[in-house]
């Protein structure tokens, strides 16, 4: 660790909210809540001053101890950032013993079942993981693969149990009634039974909700899944979108589907973040496709469930927020954009415009005059208002409104994102993260622009929820003229 004095805490630790564990990335195991300081000191050799930011980072999370961690179900195995081990599972009914060596399994059979264990008869191979090491070590597996196949005798000397097919072939499974869309092995992601159901739902229903344009629909149904065979982060994006679509259509089971969606997003984001740092002709199309999935996931997940495309949760860094990932991914595609626009994803590339081709009168436009009216008169507060950033973002917002007017009924969610959030200066997002009243006011006006998108399932109730979020941030923390203008915006949104 001394060789990396500038290592950020989130590059050493990764918190997994589904399991409430803090993973040490170099060590590839979870750290117990009472052992974080000792781990930093004894394993990574950090002194007191060096440990401080890591301790502060870890203190933000509710970290579970070994007795409180719930092993993942089949749809959440394998857990990211943990090694997958070759192991063994006992075949005795009701016994869930797992271990990694034949010697330990023989000892288990003798001591617990009072028989001399027979290889290939009394246990079978499975994939294992463990959150903790040492005295807290406890293996878990995908229980659906740990069960012997129903049509296989309890004893078999061949050792070729079909329950390992998921891991050996890593092939996509599609329902027999559906045509096989592609046969490329998916690595390193394997689809469990529940994920196969999500995939089936996507290629039959979810993709249709992204656009009414037949050419775009074809891309999402046929081309994007084919790309996902080679880019696991894109497959996770597909499955996350499908889970959220199911959550919308089945409110009684929404919590379960949302957990599935968050799990797949959690797996996708680190790889996507790494991929956009090394854009090339081979991965450019997958990055563009995932950008669309990222938007749907963020809009389809409510704020209390961890999703917000526009408002920054307190304590989060800029570079980890969805809008920054989206902007970074799109900007990094410049070197390969010409190839993308001429390839199979051309219909998607056409949805992103460098120039909106609109013009406004800066002196007479009523919306712009209204936005400029809240700028303070005195120079003493002008620095706080960051007038130049505010004016620039306001002009771009008015241009977005004019673009939406010209597009009319053809205005889409992709137009809405391209028209303003991807064009505003990065300094505006800094102001937004700081809950700057002017930045929040512009965002509230932008939400009026999104009103036409309400019929979309992943945006049906989002405008009112997002305005509620702005209200909480502005109330009592903004000048009177800003607050009054915001109340007018909110009144318009309910018309």
N, C-alpha and C positions, 0 to 999 in steps of 0.2 A: 504493500500500500504506500510505502514511502516513495516509491517510484512514480506515484500518481497523486501529488499533493492537491491537485485541483479537481479531483474526482467529485462529482456532484452526488448528493445522497441518493437521488433517484436512479443513478447509474450503478449504485452498489445494492440498494434495496428495492424490491418491488412488492407493493401491497396487493393482495388478491382479496377483494371485498366479498366475493362469494364464499370464501372459506375463512376469512378474517385471519389470514396468516401473513407474516412479513418474510419474504423470500430473500436470502442473500444470493445474489446472482452468481458471484464467483464460486461460492461454496455449494450452490445448488441444493439448498435445503432451507426450511423455515427456522427462524430464530425465536426462541421462547421469549415472552414479554419481559420476564425478569432477568433475561440473560443478554439483552442488547448491548449494554455497556461492556460486559465481560467479553462478548464476542468481538467487539470493535478493538478492545485492548489486547486480548490474547491471540486472536486469530489474524487480525489485520494490523496490529502493532501501531495503533493510533494513540497519540498522547492525549492529555485532557483537553487541550485547546482544539485539537483536530477532531475529537469525538463530538464536540458540542453541536455542530450543524446536523450531524447524523442522528443524535439523540433527539434534537428538536423535530426533525423530520419524522422519526418513528413515533413520537408522542402524539402526532396528529391522528393516529389510527387506533381503532379498537382491536387490539391484537389478542387472539385467543391462545390459550395454553393447550398442551397436548390433549388434555381430557375434554376440552370444549370444542375441538375442531371436528366438524362433521365430514366424513369422507365423501367424495363426489359420487353422484349417481352415474349411470352409463353414458348420459349425454354430456357429462363434464369430465370424462376421462379420455386422454391423459390431461393432468393439470399442467399448465404451462410453467416453464422454468425449472421443472423437476425432472431428473433423469428417469427414463423408463427402463426397468430391469427385466431380465428373463427370470421368471420364477415358477413356482409350483403351487397348485391348489389341491387340497385334500378332497377326495370324491365321496367321503362318507356322508350320508344324508344328514343335513343339519349342521355339519361341521364346516366352518369357514376358515380353517387354518391356512395361512399362507407363509411361504418361506422361499429362500433363493437357492438352497442346495439340497441335493438328494439325501445327504447325510442327516440333515435336520428333519427332513420329512420322514425318513425311516424312524428316527428317534420319536417323532410325534406319533406315528402309527403304533409303535410299540408301547409307549407310555400312556397314550390316551385310549386307543382302540384295542390294545392288547393283542395285536397281530404283528407279524413281520411284514412290513409294507412291501408291495410288489410293484416294481416300476412298470408304468404303462397300464396298471390295473387300478391302483388305489389312489393315484394322483394324476394330474395332467398339467401340461404347461400353460402358463398365463403370463400376461404382462403385469408388472408390479411397480408401484411408486410408494414413497413414504415422505411425509412432510418433515419429520424430525429425524435426527440421528441419535446415537448413544442410547441411554436408558429409555428415552421417549420414542424409540423407533417402533413404528407400527405400520405394517404394509397394508395397502388397499389395492383393489383392482377393478376392472370393469366386470361387475357381477354377471352380466349376461354372457360374457365370454368365459367366466369361471365355472359355469354350469355345463355338465356333460350334455352333448346333444341327445334329444329325446329318443332318436332312432338308433343310438349306438349302445351296445352292451356295456355294462359297467366295467368289464375288463377287455382290453384290446392291446395286443402286443405290437401293433403297427406303429403307434405313436403319432399317426397322422390324423389327429382329431380335427374335425371340421370346424371346431370352435376357434381355431387359430387362423382361419381363412381371412378374417378381417385384418389381421396384422401382417400376414404373409403376402397377400395380393394387393391390399390397399386400393382396391378397385371401387369405383362408384357403383352403388346399387340403385337401380331404378325399377319401378313396378313393371311386372310382366306385360301389363296392358299398354305401357308406354314404349315408344320406340327408343332404342338405345341412342343417346345423343352423342356420346363419345366414350371411347374405351381407354383413353390415356390414364395410366395409374396416377392416383392422387397422392403425392408425397410432399411433406411428411404428415399430411392430414388424412385420417381414415374416417369414414362415415359410420357412425353407430346406427342402430335401428331408428332412434328418434331423429337423428340428423338426416337420415334418408327420407323420413317423412317430411321434414322441413324442405328438403331439396325438391321432393315431388310437389309440394304445395307451391313452391316458387315457380317451377316450370309450367304449372297448370293455371295458376291464378295471380300470384303476386306481380309477376313481370308486366301483366296487362295494366296494372294501376300506375305505372311510372309515366306513361305517355299514351296519347290517343293516336300518335303517328305510327302507321303500320311498319315503316322502315325502322323506327326506333324500337318498337316492340320486338321486331325480329332480332335486333342486336341483343336485347336483354334476354330473350328466350333461348337463342341458339349460340351466338358468338361469345357472350360473357361467360356462360357456364363452361364453354370449351376452353376459354382462357384460364378459368379458375382451376382447371386440372393441373396447370403448371405453377400456379401462384396461390398457395394456401390462404394468404390473407384475403384474397378476393372471394374464395369459397366461404370463408367465415363471414364476409360481408353479405353474401347471398343468403346464408342461413340466418343471420341476424335480422335481415329485412323480412324474411319469411316468418320468423318467430313473432316479430312485431305486428305483422299483418294478421296473424292468427290471434294475437292478443287483442287487437282491435275488434275482430269479429266474434270473439268468445270472452266477454268481460269476466265471466265467472272464473275462468282459468288464466286471466291476465297475469297475475303475479308469476306463475310458472313460466309462461312464455317470455315475459320480460327478463326473468333470470337467464333463460336460454339465450336471449338476444345479447344481454350484457356479457355473458360468458364468451360468446363468439366475437364480440367487439374487443374484449380484453385480449383475446388471442390474436386478433388481426392487427391492432394498432402498432405494437412494437415492430412487427415485420414491415408494415407499410411505411412507418417512419424511417426505417433503415433503407428501404427500397428507394424512396424518393431522394435519398442522398447519392444514389448511384444510377441515375436514369440512363437508359440506353435503348436501342432499337428493339430489344427483346422484351423489356418490361414496361415500356411507355403505355401501351394499350391497357395493361392491367391496372396501372396507376389511374388512368382516366376513368375506367369503369368503376374502380373502388371509390373514386371521388363522389360518384352518384350514390353509391351505397351509403357512404358516410353521411350525406345529406339526409337520406331517408331515415337512417338510424337516429340521427340527432333530432330530427323533427318528430319522429314517431315515438320517442321516449320522453315522457313527461319530466319536468324539472325535478320533482321529488324522487324520480327513479334514476336520476343521474344524467339526464339528457338536456342539453340546452345549446343550440347552435349560436346564439347571440349574446346571452348574458353570462358573465364570468362568475362562477362560484367563488366565494371568498377563499383566499389562500391558495388559489391555483396559479400556475405559471402560464405566461402567454403561450409558450411553444407547445404546451400540452392541450390547449383548447382546440375544439373541433374546427372552428373557423380558421385558426392558424394552420392546422394540418391541411385543410382544404386549399387555402391560398398557397401554401408551400408546394403541395403536390401539383397544382395547376401551373405555377410559375416555373417549376423545374422541368416541365414538359416542352419548353420552348425549343430546345435543340432537336427534338424528334417530332415536333408538331406537324411538319409537312408530310412525314411518312404516315402519321396517324390519320390525317385528313384525307389521305388517298387510299387508306386500307379499309378493312371490314368495319371499323368503328367510325367511319366517316359521318354517319348520321348523328352520332353523339358529339363529334367534334364541331359540327355545325351549330350546336346549341350554345357554344361559347363564343362570344363576340368580343373582339378587341375594341371595336368602335360601335357605339350605339347609333351613330348617324342621326343624332338629334341636335337641335339648337334651341336655346332659350334666350330671352331678353333679360339680362342681368339687372337692368334698371327698373323694369316694370312688372316682372313676374310676381304675382300676388303671394304665392307660396314662399318664394325666396325672401320677399320683403317681410313676411311674417316670421320666418326663421331668423333673419338678421335683426329683427326688432328687439330680441332679448339680449343682444350683445350689450355689455355695460358701457356707459359713457366715460367713466373716469379711468385714467391710465393706471391707477393703483391696483386694480383687479384684472387688468387686461392680460397679464401674464398667466394668471390662474385660468382664465378662459381660453388661453391658447387660440387667439382669434384666427390666425391664419389657417390652422388645422380645421377649426370649426367651419370657417367660410368655405374651404375647399370641399369638405365632406357635405356641406349643405348644398353647394352647387351640383355636385354629383347626384345628390338625392333628388333634386328637382329635375335633373336630366332623366333619372330613372322613372319618375312619374310621367314625364312626357313620352318616354319610350313605351311604357305600359299603355298609355292612351293610344298611341299609334298602333300597337299590336292588337288591342281590343280583346276579343274572345280567344285569340291565339296566344295570349300571354300565359306562360307556364311557370312552374316553380323554378325551372332552370333559368328562365329569363330573369326572374326576380333576384336570384342569387348573383347572376352575372352582371346585373344592372347596377348593383350598389355594393354589397358586402365584399366582393372580390376586387372592386375598383378603389375603395376608399384608401387613403394613406395609412400606413401602419401606425403612424402617430395617433390617428383617431382611435384605433383599437386599444392603444395604451391608455387613452383618456377613458374609454369605455370600461376597461378593466378597473380603473380607479373610481368608477361610479361618478364620473364628471357629469354635472347636471346638463350641460350642453350636449354632450355625447349621448346621454340617455334620451334627451328630447328628440334628437334626430332619429334615434332608433325607434322611438314611439311613432313618429311620422312614417317611418319605413314600414311599420307593421300595418298601417292603413293600406299601404300598397299591396300587402299580402292578403287583404280581405277577399279578393277574388279567388284565392286558392283554397278557401274553406271546404269545398266539396271533396278535396283529396283526403283519404283516410288518415294519412300521416300528418295532416295539418288541420283537421276538422275543428278542434277546440284550442289550437295553439295561440291564436291572436289574443284572445281574452286572457289566457294564462300568462303570456309574455308581458302584456300590459300590466297585469297584477304584479309581476316581478319588478317592472320599472317603477310602479307606484310605491312599492315598499322601499325602494332605493332613493326615490326623490322626496317622499313625504318628510318634511322637517329638515331636509338637507339641501334645499334648493332655493334660489331667489323667488320672490313672489310671482314675477312675470313668467318665469319658467313653469312654475307650478300651475298657474292659471292656464297657460297654453297647453300644458299636458292634460288638464281636465277637459279642455275643449276637444283634444284628440280622442280622449276616452269616450266622450259623448258621441262623437262621430262614429266610433267603432261599433257602437251598439245600435245604430240606426239600421 
